[in-house]
């Protein structure tokens, strides 16, 4: 046996003797020279005792539909905090007093002057348009050379249907542009029917027979 092997066996023997003499529960952990295994377990038990408990069971109706005031909520939180093994207390912020007198509804009327504001409506109210040509006058359609002929024919048809248009809605005195497209909008050329009205038909027939009786 050489000198090198002799020193290796000696070091192993010394290390084994020192480990046998050291108590198993008193061996220090790396980084915690002054705390043994039992001390670490006591510290962990103390930390676990002070942690908040997590509710794992689903809440019942009495908890879901619980109604309580602000004071009752704070008192319940204090009681729940006391049940926890901790020394901390719940401290709520102080409430700010906005006013010490009751609100007077007439204060605004007495201290603020009335203000008027003129708002322009988004529609126009006007009299009834009995001879309106929607395609040419409102939407600016142009049929070229035949435009005057078609426009004149539309005016003549509207003139002959004057009794009908007056009597089909006898209680309406005004009209508005609500529901119509604005002038200049790209509206297609359409034919607008006059509609069916019993009162308008009766008025048209009466006027025709009256004219025939006056001018046989």
C-alpha positions as CSV (number, residue, x, y, z in Angstrom):
1,X,0.0,0.0,0.0
2,X,1.3,3.4,-1.0
3,X,1.4,6.6,0.9
4,X,-1.5,8.1,-1.1
5,X,-3.8,5.2,-0.5
6,X,-3.0,5.3,3.3
7,X,-4.0,9.0,3.6
8,X,-7.3,8.3,1.6
9,X,-8.3,5.6,4.0
10,X,-7.5,7.8,7.0
11,X,-9.7,10.6,5.8
12,X,-12.6,8.2,5.2
13,X,-12.3,6.8,8.7
14,X,-12.2,10.3,10.3
15,X,-15.3,11.4,8.4
16,X,-17.2,8.2,9.4
17,X,-16.4,8.7,13.1
18,X,-17.5,12.4,13.0
19,X,-20.8,11.4,11.3
20,X,-21.5,8.7,13.9
21,X,-20.9,11.1,16.8
22,X,-23.2,13.8,15.4
23,X,-26.9,13.5,16.4
24,X,-29.3,13.0,13.5
25,X,-31.7,15.7,14.5
26,X,-29.1,18.3,15.3
27,X,-27.4,18.4,11.9
28,X,-27.6,21.9,10.4
29,X,-29.1,22.6,7.0
30,X,-27.1,24.4,4.4
31,X,-27.7,28.1,4.7
32,X,-29.4,27.8,8.2
33,X,-26.6,27.0,10.6
34,X,-28.6,27.9,13.7
35,X,-31.8,25.9,12.9
36,X,-32.3,22.2,12.9
37,X,-34.9,20.1,11.2
38,X,-37.4,20.3,14.1
39,X,-37.1,24.0,14.2
40,X,-37.9,24.2,10.5
41,X,-41.0,22.1,11.0
42,X,-42.2,24.3,13.9
43,X,-41.7,27.4,11.7
44,X,-43.7,25.9,8.9
45,X,-46.5,24.9,11.2
46,X,-46.7,28.4,12.6
47,X,-46.8,29.9,9.1
48,X,-49.5,27.5,8.0
49,X,-51.6,28.3,11.1
50,X,-51.7,32.0,10.2
51,X,-52.7,31.6,6.5
52,X,-56.2,32.3,5.4
53,X,-58.5,29.4,4.8
54,X,-59.8,28.9,1.3
55,X,-63.4,28.1,0.8
56,X,-63.6,25.0,-1.5
57,X,-67.3,24.2,-1.0
58,X,-69.8,25.9,-3.3
59,X,-71.7,28.7,-1.5
60,X,-75.3,28.1,-0.7
61,X,-78.3,30.4,-1.3
62,X,-77.9,32.1,2.1
63,X,-74.4,33.3,1.0
64,X,-75.2,34.1,-2.6
65,X,-78.3,36.1,-1.9
66,X,-77.2,37.7,1.4
67,X,-78.3,41.3,1.8
68,X,-76.5,43.4,4.4
69,X,-75.7,47.1,5.0
70,X,-72.2,48.6,4.9
71,X,-71.9,48.5,8.7
72,X,-73.0,44.9,8.9
73,X,-70.5,44.0,6.2
74,X,-67.7,45.6,8.1
75,X,-68.7,44.0,11.4
76,X,-68.8,40.6,9.7
77,X,-65.4,41.1,8.3
78,X,-64.1,42.0,11.8
79,X,-65.6,38.8,13.3
80,X,-64.1,36.7,10.6
81,X,-60.7,38.3,11.1
82,X,-60.9,37.6,14.8
83,X,-61.4,33.9,14.1
84,X,-58.0,33.8,12.3
85,X,-55.0,33.2,14.5
86,X,-53.3,36.5,13.6
87,X,-52.6,39.7,15.5
88,X,-53.5,42.1,12.7
89,X,-56.7,44.0,12.8
90,X,-58.9,45.2,9.9
91,X,-58.8,49.0,9.7
92,X,-61.3,50.6,7.4
93,X,-60.7,54.1,6.0
94,X,-62.6,57.0,7.6
95,X,-65.7,58.1,5.8
96,X,-65.6,61.7,4.4
97,X,-68.6,63.8,5.5
98,X,-69.8,65.6,2.4
99,X,-72.5,67.6,4.1
100,X,-74.1,67.9,7.5
101,X,-77.5,69.2,6.3
102,X,-80.2,67.5,4.3
103,X,-80.4,68.2,0.6
104,X,-82.8,70.9,-0.4
105,X,-84.4,70.2,-3.8
106,X,-85.3,73.9,-4.2
107,X,-81.7,75.0,-3.8
108,X,-80.9,74.6,-7.5
109,X,-83.9,76.6,-8.6
110,X,-83.1,79.4,-6.1
111,X,-79.4,79.6,-6.9
112,X,-79.1,78.7,-10.6
113,X,-80.7,80.9,-13.3
114,X,-82.7,79.2,-16.0
115,X,-80.9,78.8,-19.3
116,X,-82.6,78.5,-22.7
117,X,-81.1,76.8,-25.7
118,X,-82.5,76.8,-29.2
119,X,-82.1,73.5,-30.9
120,X,-82.7,73.2,-34.6
121,X,-84.7,70.0,-35.4
122,X,-83.5,67.5,-38.0
123,X,-86.8,67.7,-40.0
124,X,-88.9,70.4,-41.6
125,X,-92.7,70.8,-41.1
126,X,-94.6,72.4,-44.0
127,X,-98.0,72.4,-45.6
128,X,-99.3,69.6,-47.7
129,X,-97.7,69.3,-51.1
130,X,-100.5,68.2,-53.5
131,X,-98.5,68.6,-56.7
132,X,-95.1,67.5,-55.7
133,X,-93.0,65.6,-58.2
134,X,-90.6,63.6,-56.1
135,X,-88.3,62.3,-58.8
136,X,-87.8,65.7,-60.5
137,X,-88.2,68.2,-57.7
138,X,-86.8,66.4,-54.6
139,X,-84.2,64.1,-56.1
140,X,-83.2,66.0,-59.2
141,X,-83.8,63.4,-61.9
142,X,-83.4,64.5,-65.5
143,X,-84.7,62.5,-68.4
144,X,-83.3,64.7,-71.1
145,X,-85.5,66.3,-73.7
146,X,-88.7,64.5,-72.5
147,X,-88.3,65.9,-68.9
148,X,-90.7,68.8,-69.6
149,X,-93.3,66.6,-71.1
150,X,-93.2,64.1,-68.3
151,X,-93.2,66.8,-65.7
152,X,-96.2,68.5,-67.3
153,X,-98.1,65.2,-67.5
154,X,-97.4,64.6,-63.8
155,X,-98.7,68.1,-62.9
156,X,-101.8,67.5,-65.0
157,X,-102.5,64.1,-63.3
158,X,-102.0,65.7,-59.9
159,X,-104.4,68.6,-60.8
160,X,-107.1,66.1,-61.8
161,X,-106.5,64.1,-58.6
162,X,-106.8,67.2,-56.4
163,X,-110.2,66.1,-54.8
164,X,-108.8,62.7,-54.2
165,X,-105.6,64.0,-52.5
166,X,-107.5,66.4,-50.3
167,X,-110.0,63.8,-49.1
168,X,-107.8,60.8,-48.6
169,X,-106.5,62.3,-45.4
170,X,-108.8,65.1,-44.5
171,X,-107.6,65.7,-40.9
172,X,-103.9,66.2,-41.9
173,X,-103.1,69.8,-42.4
174,X,-99.3,69.6,-42.3
175,X,-96.5,67.4,-43.7
176,X,-92.8,67.0,-43.0
177,X,-89.7,65.6,-44.7
178,X,-89.2,63.0,-42.0
179,X,-88.7,59.6,-43.6
180,X,-87.6,61.0,-47.0
181,X,-84.1,61.0,-48.3
182,X,-82.3,64.4,-48.5
183,X,-82.1,66.3,-51.7
184,X,-79.2,65.1,-53.8
185,X,-79.1,61.6,-52.3
186,X,-78.6,58.8,-54.9
187,X,-82.2,57.6,-55.0
188,X,-83.3,55.5,-58.0
189,X,-86.0,56.6,-60.3
190,X,-89.2,55.1,-58.9
191,X,-92.9,55.2,-59.4
192,X,-94.8,56.4,-56.2
193,X,-98.4,55.1,-56.1
194,X,-101.1,57.4,-54.8
195,X,-102.6,54.8,-52.5
196,X,-106.1,53.6,-52.0
197,X,-108.5,55.7,-50.0
198,X,-112.3,55.3,-49.6
199,X,-112.9,59.0,-48.7
200,X,-110.6,60.1,-51.5
201,X,-112.5,57.9,-54.0
202,X,-115.9,59.2,-52.9
203,X,-114.7,62.8,-53.1
204,X,-113.3,62.3,-56.6
205,X,-116.5,60.7,-57.9
206,X,-118.7,63.4,-56.3
207,X,-116.6,66.2,-57.9
208,X,-116.6,64.5,-61.4
209,X,-120.5,64.1,-61.3
210,X,-120.8,67.7,-60.1
211,X,-118.7,69.0,-63.0
212,X,-120.7,66.9,-65.4
213,X,-123.9,68.2,-64.0
214,X,-122.7,71.8,-64.2
215,X,-121.1,71.4,-67.7
216,X,-123.2,68.9,-69.6
